C-alpha cells in the first residue's frame, strides 16, 4: 500500500513538472492571423460544398431504398409445399405385397412369373 502511494505521488510530481516546464504559446502576428482566417474560411467553403454533395447522394440513396422496399413488398417468399396429399387407397397389382419396416412402407414386387413362386432347392 505504501509503495503504491509513493508511486502515485512520484508520477503526479513528474506530470506537474512537465506541465510547468512547457513553453507558453506565443501570440501570432496580425498577418499570420489574417492568413489563418482565410485558410479557415476556404476550409469552411470546401466543407459546405462537400456537405451539399453528400446531401444529394443521400437523397439518391433514400430514393433507391424506397424503390427496393416497394419491389420487396411485391415479391413474397412462398415456401414449397413438401407434403404429399393423401391419396385414396389403391388396390395393389397381382403379386405385390405391402410391408412396413420402422414406419416406412415398402412393397415386395415379383420380378416375373417364375419368381412369384417360392424357390425350391434340389438336394442330391
N, C-alpha and C positions, 0 to 999 in steps of 0.2 A: 504494500500500500504506500509506503514511504517512497519507494523507488518510482512508482507511478506519479506521485505528486511532484517529485523532483524533475522527472522527465517532462511533465506537462508545463511546469514553471519555466524550465530552460527553453522549451520550444516557444512559449509565449514571449520570453525576453528576446530571443533571436528574431521573431517576427516584428516586434516593436522596433528593434534596432534597424532592421531592413527598411521598414516604412519611414522611419525618421531620416534615414540616410538618402532617400530618394530625392533627386533634384526637383525643385519646384518648376512648374511649367512657365515657360517664357511667354510673354504676351506677343501676339502676332502683329506684324507690321500692318498698317492700313491697306497696303497694296495686296498683301497676301490674303487679307480678309475678303477683299473685293473679288479676287480670283477664285477663292474658295466658295463664295456665294454664287458666282457664275457657274462654277462646276456643279454645285448642288442644284441650281435651277435647271441646268441641262439634264442632270440625272433625273430630276422630277419629271421633265417633259418626256424623257425616254420611258420612264416607268408608266406614265399616263398613256402613252401610245401602246405600250405592251399590254396594259390593262384593257384598252379598247379592243385589241386584237384577241385577247383571251375571252372577252365577253362575247365576241362574235363566234368563236369556236364553241363556247358553252351553249349558245343558242342553237347552233347546228347540232350539237350532241344531244340536247334535250329533244329537238325535233326527231332525230333518229331513234332515240329511246322510245318516244311515244309511238312512232311508226312500228317499231318492233313489238311493242306491247300489244298494239292492235292486231298485228299478224299472229302473235301467240294466242290471243283470245279466240281467233278463228280456228287455229289448229288445236284439236283436242286429242289427247292421248287416249286411245281406246285399246285396252289390253285384249289380246286374242283370247277367244273362248276355247279353253283347252278341254272342257268337259265334253264327253260324248253323250248325246241324248240317249235316253233309254229306248231300246228297240223292242218291238214285240217279240214274244217267244217264237222262234222259228224251229221247224222240225229239221233234225239232222239228216243228212243223206244216209242211205243204207250202209251199214258197216262202221260208221263213225261212232265214237264213244266220247262222251263229255266227262272230263275228270277235273278235279280241283286239287292243287297242292300249294300249301302255305298261302291260301287265299287267292291264288291265281288260277284262273280257269284255263284249261288246255284241252285239246282234242286228240284222240288217237285215231289216225286216219289209215285205213288199209292201203297198201301200195298196189295191189292188184287182186285178181280173183283168187289166185292160189295163196297169196299171203294172208287172206282173210281167214283161212283155215289154220288151226293150230298145227305147228310143226310136229312131225313125227320123227323120232330118232330110231334108226335101224341099228340093232345090236347084232354083232356077229355071233 
